[in-house]
Amino acid sequence: MLSRLWRSIRYGIAAKFYLLTAIALAALVVLAAASTHFASQTRTAAERLYGEGVVGIQTVTELEVLFEQHRALITAAPALLDRSRIRASRLAVAALNARIEESVQTQLSRSDATREILLQQIAAHVPTLSQAGDRVLMLAHNFAQEKALAVSEGEYAQAANVIQGAMEGRYQEQIRQVDREVHRLSEASSGLMLWVVASALVAFVLIGPVTLWAKHRILSRLGKITAVMHRLCNNELGVDVPFTKALDEMGDIARTIDVFKGNAIALGLTHLQLDAALNNMVQGLCMLDAQHRLVLCNDRFLEIFRLSRQDVTPGIGLSGLIQSIASANGFPEGSAVQFHKAYIGRAFVDGSDSYQQEYPDGRVIAVSRRELPGGGWVDTHEDITERRRAEKQIAYLAEYDTLTDLPNRNLFQRKLTEALEVAATDQLAIFGLDLDGFKTVNDMFGHSIGDELLRQVARRLQHCVGEQGMVARLGGDEFAILQGGQPQPHGAAALALAVTEALNAPYDLAGNQAVLGASIGIAIFPGDASLSEDLLKCADMALYSAKADGRGICRFFEPEMNARAKARRQLEVDLRAAIAGKQFEMFYQPVVSVDSNEVIAFEALIRWRHPDRGMVSPAEFIPVAEETGLIIPLGEWILRQVCTDALSWPRAIRVAVNLSPVQFRSPNLVQTVFTALAVSHLEPGRLELEITETTLLQDSEAILERLHQLKSYGVQISMDDFGTGYSSLSYLRSFPFDKIKIDQSFVRGLGKLQDSLAIIRAVISLGKNLGMTTNAEGVETADQLRILKEELCDEVQGFLFSPAVPLKETHRLLGLSRSSAVIVA
């Protein structure tokens, strides 16, 4: 019995591992017992640490945070001058009072004796703290800032300091408690570490010799066997297999590997022959013999036709293979027979055949066949469906707009060129269209709604044009129409009327209603131009003219438009150079007080000294600057220059600057104004910004928000050209303007038109009632000034006093103003 056990241990690998496992288990039992004992001690110390130290610190910390927030709000209240912010602070303080009271009462209900003393000290002073804080906020709300500061630094600070001192004392006691518990936890951990080290040493002494023995008798031989297997897998078939004569399990493994080696040598040649045909191909391959039976196929072939190895076995006939393909891909019944007949009917040309096969599921497979010596053939199959689809998509994208499915600019130009080549005597009309108001809809409802709007516009245009021509989307909200087969220009005029009526009809956009218009420019072939590029340019110029004349109208091309377009392009080039070259200068027109007859402000007006043309009127270049976006950098320069120039005047003199609607669309406008004031050190109250009703019509909520930001900083806000719009009164209700300026068209009618006097009288009365200053522009005669003075208008300006003058001339005007002389140019 003992000899058999010894033989098993000596020659058996399993017996050696059983012995090693028993020794390891014994060492683990000792280590587990020690770990359990000291883990219990550690957990007990940790519970005391958490319960007596951490929770206590957390309690103090939570209260300390609440009191710090309370103190920050009360301390900051005397410095607040905005009642809305004071109200917000009062709400926040009320919430903190409730949280402090709730936290103190909660902690009192579950605290120990030591912590209860701290909480009672805090609770005793909380009412005093809350009452003093409320007094500070009430005084700040009534703008009694000095009294609020006195309460904040006196009664409130005394209560807060007492509470803070109590919390700091308790905090230090909790820290000391945590130190004691951490020391106990450290002692328990040290004991556990000692036992772990001791158990590890015991395990090493017990397991080490057996492990070395097992490594020599098992692992080293297993490593050599593994290395042999790796070499065989790498096709190194000449390697010798060791331990084939051993009597243990390792010998069994070695002898099995030796058999595997012999089989691998026998199969090696076959694998080499098949590697070239199967393993290195990206196409699906199948080989058939002379009797039309399958010899082999690769995985790619199965993947292309969605087959499994069970469906396709060597020896299956061609008809059965095609039937399996039809069944696996859901082809219609009877299609397998048709595919088989068509396949067999194909003939080899010089031993090969290539074609593309379209399958019922929409896929396209490229097939290449080659005859084999002795009969049979090899097929390769490649799925080119995606390639064909991509080619079609690329071709589509090159000539069509994916959003509206309309021809794009490339296809439109090609079709136009082709139409011109065959229309030697026929007349053609080219339409350029821009949607009026599309950007507003896109910004208001989002890009998805904007895309749907463009699709509806495309459908309406196609319905209008019908078979008369083609519609294209050139980009953005720009469309084009090619009209043929109609007498011109009557056909184009009729189509333009139909398009205008169709596009003006309301649009239903996901429950939102939108109304748009369209500006249309038309060029006629051959009268306006004979080349496609020239015709498109003529249509663009006509479209630009339509938009310049007020939008929503149609214009046919006229030769004069070309000259105007060239002049406009040149003006834009010169304007960019002028901004870079600083060719601009600020002029100032005085604003006179009706009561004192003195200059109280200047209105800033920009002048452009062109190096070749001399003075260029702002009415000529400002619209171009707005359209091209150059008004943004130009406006920034104006604000900086005006604020700097105003520093040379007495502090009582203000300066007014007109702001473009385009500037208000810029999100950086408020920052631009603040920067100009900060750099120049000009007082905000001396800067007056003038806006028109057109500005408010764009996006009233966003504009009003920016106006409130500027006004809160101290900048004066005026409504210019009051009374010329449709909704001026409604805007006076939504924003407290500092000044309303009466448009000069009403001032010119004084003494001539009775309604002008009535309007001016009503505006002045409105301004008085709303607490707004009234300013009359364009005063040119003494009679106009007399009437305005009788009607109690506050301020006037115009040529009666002075035109706009350079900065150096303003000092002379201010000198005349101080002498109370009437200023006349």
KEZANU-341729 format. One record per residue (C-alpha): residue in three letters; x, y, z. Coordinates in steps of 0.25 Angstrom, whole numbers, padded with zeros to 4 digits, always signed. Example, Ala and Ser with C-alpha at 12.3 -4.5 7.8 and 13.67 -1.06 7.14 Angstrom:
BEGIN
ALA+0049-0018+0031
SER+0055-0004+0029
% end
This chain:
BEGIN
MET+0000+0000+0000
LEU+0011+0010+0004
SER+0019+0006-0008
ARG+0007+0009-0018
LEU+0005+0023-0011
TRP+0020+0026-0012
ARG+0020+0022-0027
SER+0008+0031-0029
ILE+0015+0043-0023
ARG+0028+0040-0030
TYR+0022+0038-0044
GLY+0009+0045-0043
ILE+0007+0060-0046
ALA-0007+0060-0040
ALA-0002+0054-0027
LYS+0009+0065-0026
PHE-0001+0076-0027
TYR-0011+0070-0017
LEU+0000+0070-0007
LEU+0004+0084-0010
THR-0011+0088-0009
ALA-0012+0082+0005
ILE+0000+0090+0010
ALA-0005+0103+0005
LEU-0019+0101+0011
ALA-0013+0099+0024
ALA-0005+0112+0023
LEU-0017+0120+0018
VAL-0025+0115+0030
VAL-0015+0121+0040
LEU-0015+0134+0032
ALA-0030+0135+0031
ALA-0032+0133+0046
ALA-0022+0144+0050
SER-0028+0153+0039
THR-0042+0151+0045
HIS-0037+0154+0059
PHE-0030+0167+0055
ALA-0041+0171+0045
SER-0051+0171+0056
GLN-0042+0180+0065
THR-0040+0189+0053
ARG-0055+0190+0050
THR-0058+0194+0065
ALA-0048+0205+0065
ALA-0053+0210+0051
GLU-0067+0210+0056
ARG-0063+0218+0068
LEU-0055+0228+0059
TYR-0067+0230+0050
GLY-0077+0231+0061
GLU-0070+0240+0071
GLY-0060+0248+0062
VAL-0065+0249+0047
VAL-0079+0251+0050
GLY-0076+0261+0060
ILE-0067+0269+0051
GLN-0078+0267+0040
THR-0088+0273+0049
VAL-0079+0285+0052
THR-0075+0287+0037
GLU-0090+0287+0032
LEU-0094+0298+0042
GLU-0081+0305+0039
VAL-0084+0306+0024
LEU-0099+0310+0027
PHE-0094+0322+0036
GLU-0083+0326+0026
GLN-0093+0327+0015
HIS-0102+0335+0024
ARG-0091+0344+0029
ALA-0087+0346+0014
LEU-0101+0350+0010
ILE-0103+0360+0022
THR-0089+0366+0020
ALA-0091+0369+0005
ALA-0105+0375+0007
PRO-0101+0389+0011
ALA-0093+0390-0002
LEU-0105+0386-0011
LEU-0112+0397-0018
ASP-0121+0388-0027
ARG-0134+0385-0020
SER-0136+0373-0028
ARG-0123+0367-0023
ILE-0126+0371-0009
ARG-0140+0364-0010
ALA-0132+0352-0015
SER-0123+0353-0003
ARG-0135+0353+0006
LEU-0140+0341+0000
ALA-0127+0334+0002
VAL-0125+0338+0016
ALA-0139+0334+0020
ALA-0136+0320+0014
LEU-0123+0319+0022
ASN-0130+0323+0035
ALA-0140+0312+0033
ARG-0128+0302+0030
ILE-0120+0307+0042
GLU-0132+0305+0051
GLU-0135+0291+0046
SER-0121+0287+0046
VAL-0119+0291+0061
GLN-0132+0285+0066
THR-0129+0272+0058
GLN-0115+0271+0064
LEU-0120+0274+0078
SER-0130+0263+0078
ARG-0119+0252+0075
SER-0106+0258+0080
ASP-0098+0254+0093
ALA-0096+0263+0105
THR-0083+0270+0100
ARG-0089+0273+0086
GLU-0102+0277+0093
ILE-0095+0288+0101
LEU-0089+0294+0087
LEU-0102+0293+0080
GLN-0110+0300+0092
GLN-0099+0311+0091
ILE-0102+0313+0077
ALA-0117+0312+0078
ALA-0117+0323+0088
HIS-0111+0333+0079
VAL-0118+0328+0066
PRO-0130+0337+0068
THR-0122+0349+0071
LEU-0114+0346+0058
SER-0126+0344+0050
GLN-0133+0357+0055
ALA-0120+0366+0053
GLY-0119+0360+0039
ASP-0133+0363+0035
ARG-0131+0378+0040
VAL-0119+0379+0031
LEU-0127+0374+0019
MET-0138+0383+0022
LEU-0129+0396+0024
ALA-0122+0392+0011
HIS-0135+0391+0004
ASN-0139+0405+0008
PHE-0125+0410+0004
ALA-0121+0413+0018
GLN-0108+0407+0015
GLU-0100+0414+0027
LYS-0110+0409+0037
ALA-0110+0395+0030
LEU-0095+0395+0031
ALA-0095+0399+0046
VAL-0104+0387+0050
SER-0096+0378+0041
GLU-0083+0382+0048
GLY-0090+0383+0062
GLU-0101+0374+0067
TYR-0100+0364+0056
ALA-0085+0363+0056
GLN-0085+0361+0071
ALA-0095+0349+0070
ALA-0088+0343+0059
ASN-0074+0344+0066
VAL-0080+0337+0078
ILE-0086+0325+0069
GLN-0073+0324+0062
GLY-0065+0323+0075
ALA-0074+0312+0080
MET-0072+0304+0067
GLU-0057+0306+0067
GLY-0056+0300+0081
ARG-0064+0288+0078
TYR-0057+0286+0065
GLN-0043+0285+0072
GLU-0049+0275+0082
GLN-0054+0267+0071
ILE-0040+0267+0064
ARG-0034+0262+0077
GLN-0044+0251+0078
VAL-0041+0247+0064
ASP-0026+0246+0067
ARG-0029+0237+0079
GLU-0037+0227+0070
VAL-0027+0228+0059
HIS-0016+0224+0068
ARG-0025+0212+0073
LEU-0027+0208+0058
SER-0012+0209+0055
GLU-0009+0199+0067
ALA-0019+0189+0062
SER-0014+0190+0048
SER+0001+0188+0053
GLY-0004+0176+0060
LEU-0011+0170+0047
MET+0002+0173+0039
LEU+0011+0166+0049
TRP+0002+0153+0048
VAL+0001+0154+0032
VAL+0016+0155+0032
ALA+0017+0143+0041
SER+0007+0135+0034
ALA+0014+0138+0020
LEU+0027+0133+0026
VAL+0021+0120+0031
ALA+0014+0118+0018
PHE+0028+0120+0011
VAL+0035+0110+0020
LEU+0024+0100+0017
ILE+0021+0102+0002
GLY+0035+0107-0003
PRO+0042+0093-0003
VAL+0030+0086-0010
THR+0029+0097-0020
LEU+0043+0096-0024
TRP+0042+0081-0026
ALA+0029+0083-0034
LYS+0036+0094-0042
HIS+0047+0084-0046
ARG+0039+0072-0048
ILE+0026+0078-0055
LEU+0028+0093-0059
SER+0041+0092-0066
ARG+0037+0080-0074
LEU+0024+0086-0077
GLY+0031+0099-0082
LYS+0039+0090-0092
ILE+0027+0083-0097
THR+0020+0097-0099
ALA+0032+0102-0106
VAL+0031+0090-0116
MET+0016+0092-0118
HIS+0019+0107-0122
ARG+0029+0103-0132
LEU+0020+0093-0138
CYS+0009+0103-0139
ASN+0019+0112-0146
ASN+0021+0101-0156
GLU+0035+0097-0151
LEU+0032+0082-0154
GLY+0047+0078-0152
VAL+0047+0080-0137
ASP+0049+0068-0127
VAL+0038+0064-0117
PRO+0045+0062-0103
PHE+0040+0052-0092
THR+0033+0042-0101
LYS+0038+0031-0093
ALA+0034+0037-0079
LEU+0024+0028-0071
ASP+0016+0039-0065
GLU+0005+0048-0071
MET+0016+0057-0077
GLY+0020+0045-0085
ASP+0005+0043-0090
ILE+0005+0058-0095
ALA+0018+0057-0102
ARG+0014+0044-0110
THR+0001+0051-0114
ILE+0009+0063-0119
ASP+0018+0054-0127
VAL+0006+0048-0134
PHE+0001+0062-0137
LYS+0015+0065-0143
GLY+0013+0054-0153
ASN+0000+0058-0157
ALA+0004+0072-0159
ILE+0015+0068-0168
ALA+0005+0060-0176
LEU-0004+0072-0177
GLY+0006+0083-0179
LEU+0007+0081-0195
THR-0009+0082-0196
HIS-0009+0094-0188
LEU+0001+0101-0196
GLN-0007+0098-0209
LEU-0020+0104-0203
ASP-0014+0116-0196
ALA-0012+0124-0209
ALA-0027+0121-0214
LEU-0034+0123-0201
ASN-0027+0130-0189
ASN-0021+0142-0197
MET-0034+0146-0204
VAL-0044+0157-0202
GLN-0054+0151-0212
GLY-0063+0140-0210
LEU-0057+0127-0217
CYS-0064+0114-0221
MET-0058+0103-0230
LEU-0066+0093-0238
ASP-0062+0080-0245
ALA-0065+0076-0259
GLN-0078+0069-0254
HIS-0083+0083-0248
ARG-0081+0078-0234
LEU-0075+0087-0223
VAL-0060+0084-0219
LEU-0058+0095-0209
CYS-0062+0110-0206
ASN-0056+0120-0196
ASP-0062+0127-0185
ARG-0064+0140-0193
PHE-0073+0133-0203
LEU-0082+0128-0191
GLU-0082+0142-0185
ILE-0086+0148-0199
PHE-0098+0139-0201
ARG-0102+0137-0186
LEU-0099+0122-0186
SER-0094+0113-0175
ARG-0084+0101-0176
GLN-0096+0092-0173
ASP-0103+0098-0186
VAL-0091+0096-0195
THR-0083+0083-0194
PRO-0073+0078-0204
GLY-0080+0070-0215
ILE-0093+0078-0215
GLY-0097+0080-0230
LEU-0098+0094-0236
SER-0113+0094-0237
GLY-0114+0090-0222
LEU-0104+0101-0219
ILE-0112+0112-0226
GLN-0125+0107-0219
SER-0118+0109-0206
ILE-0114+0123-0210
ALA-0128+0126-0214
SER-0134+0121-0201
ALA-0124+0127-0192
ASN-0126+0141-0198
GLY-0141+0140-0200
PHE-0141+0141-0215
PRO-0155+0139-0222
GLU-0160+0125-0225
GLY-0154+0120-0238
SER-0143+0130-0239
ALA-0133+0118-0235
VAL-0136+0111-0248
GLN-0135+0124-0256
PHE-0121+0127-0250
HIS-0117+0113-0253
LYS-0121+0113-0268
ALA-0114+0127-0269
TYR-0101+0122-0262
ILE-0100+0110-0271
GLY-0103+0117-0283
ARG-0091+0126-0282
ALA-0079+0123-0291
PHE-0065+0124-0288
VAL-0056+0133-0297
ASP-0042+0129-0297
GLY-0044+0121-0284
SER-0050+0133-0276
ASP-0063+0140-0274
SER-0067+0153-0266
TYR-0080+0160-0263
GLN-0088+0167-0253
GLN-0101+0160-0247
GLU-0112+0168-0241
TYR-0120+0160-0230
PRO-0134+0162-0226
ASP-0130+0167-0212
GLY-0123+0179-0219
ARG-0109+0175-0218
VAL-0099+0175-0230
ILE-0089+0164-0230
ALA-0077+0164-0240
VAL-0074+0150-0245
SER-0061+0145-0251
ARG-0060+0131-0257
ARG-0048+0123-0261
GLU-0047+0109-0267
LEU-0038+0099-0261
PRO-0030+0088-0268
GLY-0037+0075-0269
GLY-0051+0081-0267
GLY-0058+0090-0257
TRP-0056+0104-0253
VAL-0053+0114-0242
ASP-0062+0126-0239
THR-0059+0138-0231
HIS-0070+0147-0226
GLU-0069+0162-0221
ASP-0080+0170-0215
ILE-0080+0183-0222
THR-0093+0188-0217
GLU-0088+0199-0208
ARG-0078+0203-0219
ARG-0089+0205-0229
ARG-0098+0212-0219
ALA-0086+0221-0215
GLU-0083+0224-0229
LYS-0098+0228-0231
GLN-0098+0236-0219
ILE-0086+0243-0223
ALA-0092+0246-0236
TYR-0104+0251-0230
LEU-0097+0260-0220
ALA-0089+0266-0231
GLU-0102+0271-0237
TYR-0113+0271-0227
ASP-0117+0278-0214
THR-0119+0267-0204
LEU-0128+0276-0195
THR-0139+0280-0206
ASP-0135+0269-0217
LEU-0134+0281-0227
PRO-0122+0282-0237
ASN-0111+0290-0231
ARG-0102+0301-0237
ASN-0093+0291-0245
LEU-0105+0284-0251
PHE-0113+0297-0254
GLN-0101+0304-0261
ARG-0099+0291-0269
LYS-0113+0291-0273
LEU-0113+0306-0276
THR-0101+0304-0285
GLU-0108+0292-0292
ALA-0120+0301-0294
LEU-0113+0312-0300
GLU-0106+0303-0310
VAL-0119+0299-0316
ALA-0127+0312-0314
ALA-0121+0319-0325
THR-0134+0327-0328
ASP-0142+0324-0316
GLN-0143+0333-0304
LEU-0139+0328-0290
ALA-0142+0335-0276
ILE-0132+0333-0264
PHE-0138+0336-0250
GLY-0130+0339-0238
LEU-0138+0338-0225
ASP-0135+0341-0211
LEU-0145+0339-0199
ASP-0148+0351-0191
GLY-0149+0348-0176
PHE-0143+0334-0177
LYS-0132+0337-0167
THR-0143+0342-0157
VAL-0150+0329-0158
ASN-0138+0321-0157
ASP-0133+0328-0144
MET-0146+0328-0138
PHE-0151+0314-0140
GLY-0137+0306-0142
HIS-0130+0300-0154
SER-0139+0288-0155
ILE-0151+0297-0157
GLY-0143+0305-0167
ASP-0140+0293-0175
GLU-0154+0289-0175
LEU-0157+0303-0180
LEU-0147+0302-0192
ARG-0153+0289-0196
GLN-0167+0295-0196
VAL-0162+0306-0204
ALA-0155+0297-0214
ARG-0169+0289-0216
ARG-0176+0302-0219
LEU-0166+0307-0229
GLN-0166+0293-0236
HIS-0182+0294-0236
CYS-0181+0308-0242
VAL-0170+0305-0253
GLY-0176+0292-0257
GLU-0171+0287-0271
GLN-0167+0301-0274
GLY-0153+0300-0269
MET-0145+0295-0257
VAL-0143+0300-0243
ALA-0130+0300-0235
ARG-0125+0303-0222
LEU-0112+0310-0223
GLY-0109+0311-0208
GLY-0115+0316-0195
ASP-0128+0323-0198
GLU-0124+0326-0212
PHE-0132+0319-0224
ALA-0131+0320-0239
ILE-0141+0317-0250
LEU-0138+0314-0265
GLN-0151+0317-0273
GLY-0152+0313-0288
GLY-0163+0311-0298
GLN-0169+0325-0295
PRO-0169+0338-0302
GLN-0161+0348-0294
PRO-0162+0356-0286
HIS-0177+0354-0284
GLY-0174+0339-0281
ALA-0164+0343-0270
ALA-0174+0354-0264
ALA-0185+0344-0263
LEU-0176+0333-0257
ALA-0171+0344-0247
LEU-0185+0348-0243
ALA-0189+0333-0241
VAL-0176+0331-0232
THR-0178+0343-0224
GLU-0193+0339-0221
ALA-0189+0325-0217
LEU-0177+0329-0208
ASN-0185+0339-0201
ALA-0195+0329-0197
PRO-0194+0325-0182
TYR-0185+0313-0178
ASP-0189+0303-0168
LEU-0176+0299-0161
ALA-0179+0288-0150
GLY-0191+0296-0144
ASN-0184+0310-0146
GLN-0188+0320-0157
ALA-0178+0327-0165
VAL-0180+0337-0176
LEU-0169+0340-0186
GLY-0167+0348-0198
ALA-0157+0347-0210
SER-0148+0357-0217
ILE-0146+0353-0232
GLY-0136+0357-0243
ILE-0138+0353-0257
ALA-0129+0353-0269
ILE-0134+0350-0283
PHE-0126+0342-0294
PRO-0121+0347-0304
GLY-0125+0361-0301
ASP-0117+0363-0288
ALA-0105+0353-0291
SER-0102+0341-0299
LEU-0093+0333-0290
SER-0098+0325-0277
GLU-0088+0332-0268
ASP-0092+0346-0273
LEU-0107+0343-0272
LEU-0105+0338-0257
LYS-0098+0351-0254
CYS-0109+0359-0261
ALA-0119+0352-0252
ASP-0111+0354-0240
MET-0110+0369-0243
ALA-0125+0370-0245
LEU-0127+0362-0232
TYR-0118+0372-0224
SER-0126+0383-0230
ALA-0139+0377-0226
LYS-0134+0375-0211
ALA-0128+0389-0211
ASP-0142+0395-0215
GLY-0149+0389-0203
ARG-0149+0374-0205
GLY-0162+0366-0209
ILE-0161+0372-0223
CYS-0157+0367-0237
ARG-0147+0374-0246
PHE-0142+0371-0260
PHE-0128+0374-0263
GLU-0124+0387-0269
PRO-0111+0392-0274
GLU-0110+0402-0263
MET-0110+0392-0253
ASN-0096+0387-0257
ALA-0090+0401-0255
ARG-0097+0402-0241
ALA-0092+0388-0238
LYS-0077+0391-0242
ALA-0078+0404-0234
ARG-0084+0397-0222
ARG-0073+0386-0222
GLN-0062+0397-0223
LEU-0069+0405-0212
GLU-0067+0392-0203
VAL-0053+0391-0207
ASP-0050+0405-0204
LEU-0058+0404-0190
ARG-0049+0392-0186
ALA-0037+0400-0189
ALA-0042+0412-0182
ILE-0044+0404-0169
ALA-0030+0399-0170
GLY-0024+0412-0174
LYS-0033+0420-0163
GLN-0038+0430-0174
PHE-0050+0433-0165
GLU-0052+0446-0156
MET-0063+0449-0146
PHE-0071+0462-0147
TYR-0080+0467-0136
GLN-0094+0475-0137
PRO-0097+0482-0125
VAL-0110+0479-0117
VAL-0115+0492-0110
SER-0124+0494-0098
VAL-0137+0502-0101
ASP-0137+0508-0087
SER-0123+0512-0086
ASN-0119+0514-0100
GLU-0106+0506-0097
VAL-0099+0494-0103
ILE-0102+0482-0094
ALA-0098+0471-0104
PHE-0092+0467-0117
GLU-0097+0457-0127
ALA-0086+0449-0133
LEU-0086+0448-0149
ILE-0076+0440-0157
ARG-0069+0446-0169
TRP-0060+0439-0179
ARG-0049+0447-0186
HIS-0047+0438-0199
PRO-0033+0441-0204
ASP-0039+0442-0218
ARG-0053+0445-0217
GLY-0053+0455-0205
MET-0064+0454-0195
VAL-0073+0442-0197
SER-0087+0443-0191
PRO-0090+0434-0180
ALA-0104+0431-0187
GLU-0095+0424-0198
PHE-0085+0416-0190
ILE-0093+0412-0177
PRO-0103+0403-0185
VAL-0091+0396-0191
ALA-0084+0395-0178
GLU-0097+0389-0171
GLU-0099+0379-0183
THR-0084+0374-0183
GLY-0083+0374-0167
LEU-0072+0384-0168
ILE-0081+0393-0159
ILE-0076+0384-0147
PRO-0061+0388-0147
LEU-0065+0402-0152
GLY-0075+0404-0140
GLU-0064+0399-0130
TRP-0055+0410-0136
ILE-0066+0420-0135
LEU-0069+0417-0120
ARG-0054+0418-0116
GLN-0052+0431-0124
VAL-0064+0438-0119
CYS-0062+0434-0104
THR-0047+0439-0105
ASP-0052+0452-0112
ALA-0062+0455-0101
LEU-0051+0456-0091
SER-0047+0469-0097
TRP-0061+0475-0093
PRO-0066+0480-0080
ARG-0072+0468-0071
ALA-0086+0474-0073
ILE-0085+0471-0088
ARG-0091+0458-0093
VAL-0088+0451-0107
ALA-0099+0444-0115
VAL-0095+0432-0124
ASN-0104+0426-0134
LEU-0104+0410-0134
SER-0108+0402-0146
PRO-0118+0390-0145
VAL-0106+0381-0150
GLN-0098+0385-0138
PHE-0109+0381-0128
ARG-0109+0367-0135
SER-0095+0365-0130
PRO-0094+0358-0116
ASN-0082+0366-0113
LEU-0088+0380-0114
VAL-0090+0382-0099
GLN-0075+0378-0097
THR-0071+0387-0108
VAL-0078+0399-0101
PHE-0072+0396-0087
THR-0058+0394-0093
ALA-0059+0408-0100
LEU-0063+0414-0087
ALA-0052+0407-0079
VAL-0041+0410-0088
SER-0045+0425-0090
HIS-0049+0426-0075
LEU-0061+0434-0079
GLU-0073+0434-0069
PRO-0084+0425-0074
GLY-0095+0436-0072
ARG-0088+0445-0083
LEU-0090+0434-0094
GLU-0104+0434-0101
LEU-0107+0423-0110
GLU-0118+0425-0121
ILE-0126+0414-0127
THR-0137+0414-0137
GLU-0150+0406-0137
THR-0144+0397-0148
THR-0134+0392-0138
LEU-0145+0387-0128
LEU-0153+0381-0140
GLN-0142+0370-0142
ASP-0142+0363-0129
SER-0149+0371-0118
GLU-0146+0362-0106
ALA-0131+0361-0109
ILE-0130+0376-0112
LEU-0137+0380-0100
GLU-0128+0371-0091
ARG-0116+0378-0097
LEU-0122+0392-0095
HIS-0125+0388-0080
GLN-0110+0384-0078
LEU-0105+0397-0084
LYS-0115+0405-0076
SER-0112+0398-0063
TYR-0097+0402-0065
GLY-0101+0417-0066
VAL-0102+0419-0081
GLN-0113+0428-0087
ILE-0122+0422-0097
SER-0130+0430-0107
MET-0140+0426-0118
ASP-0137+0433-0131
ASP-0147+0437-0142
PHE-0159+0435-0132
GLY-0172+0435-0139
THR-0168+0429-0152
GLY-0171+0415-0149
TYR-0183+0406-0146
SER-0180+0402-0132
SER-0172+0413-0125
LEU-0182+0415-0114
SER-0182+0400-0110
TYR-0167+0401-0109
LEU-0168+0413-0100
ARG-0176+0404-0091
SER-0166+0392-0091
PHE-0153+0401-0089
PRO-0151+0413-0081
PHE-0143+0422-0091
ASP-0136+0434-0086
LYS-0139+0442-0098
ILE-0148+0442-0110
LYS-0144+0450-0123
ILE-0155+0456-0132
ASP-0152+0453-0146
GLN-0148+0465-0154
SER-0159+0462-0164
PHE-0169+0467-0154
VAL-0160+0479-0151
ARG-0160+0484-0165
GLY-0175+0484-0165
LEU-0176+0494-0154
GLY-0183+0506-0158
LYS-0187+0499-0171
LEU-0195+0487-0168
GLN-0205+0487-0156
ASP-0203+0472-0154
SER-0188+0474-0151
LEU-0191+0483-0140
ALA-0201+0473-0134
ILE-0191+0462-0135
ILE-0180+0469-0128
ARG-0189+0475-0117
ALA-0194+0460-0114
VAL-0179+0455-0114
ILE-0174+0466-0105
SER-0186+0463-0095
LEU-0184+0449-0096
GLY-0169+0451-0092
LYS-0173+0460-0081
ASN-0183+0449-0075
LEU-0173+0438-0076
GLY-0161+0446-0071
MET-0153+0446-0084
THR-0145+0457-0090
THR-0150+0462-0104
ASN-0141+0466-0115
ALA-0145+0472-0128
GLU-0136+0470-0140
GLY-0134+0478-0153
VAL-0137+0492-0147
GLU-0134+0502-0158
THR-0142+0514-0156
ALA-0145+0523-0144
ASP-0160+0521-0145
GLN-0158+0506-0143
LEU-0149+0509-0131
ARG-0160+0519-0126
ILE-0171+0508-0127
LEU-0163+0497-0121
LYS-0160+0507-0109
GLU-0174+0510-0107
GLU-0178+0495-0107
LEU-0167+0493-0096
CYS-0158+0484-0104
ASP-0145+0481-0096
GLU-0134+0481-0107
VAL-0132+0485-0121
GLN-0122+0483-0132
GLY-0120+0487-0146
PHE-0114+0496-0156
LEU-0120+0508-0149
PHE-0109+0506-0139
SER-0098+0499-0146
PRO-0096+0487-0156
ALA-0087+0476-0151
VAL-0072+0481-0149
PRO-0059+0475-0146
LEU-0054+0473-0132
LYS-0046+0486-0132
GLU-0058+0494-0136
THR-0066+0489-0124
HIS-0058+0496-0114
ARG-0061+0509-0121
LEU-0076+0506-0120
LEU-0075+0503-0106
GLY-0068+0516-0104
LEU-0080+0523-0110
SER-0090+0515-0102
ARG-0084+0519-0089
SER-0085+0534-0093
SER-0100+0530-0096
ALA-0099+0535-0110
VAL-0109+0529-0120
ILE-0101+0519-0129
VAL-0103+0521-0144
ALA-0094+0515-0154
% end
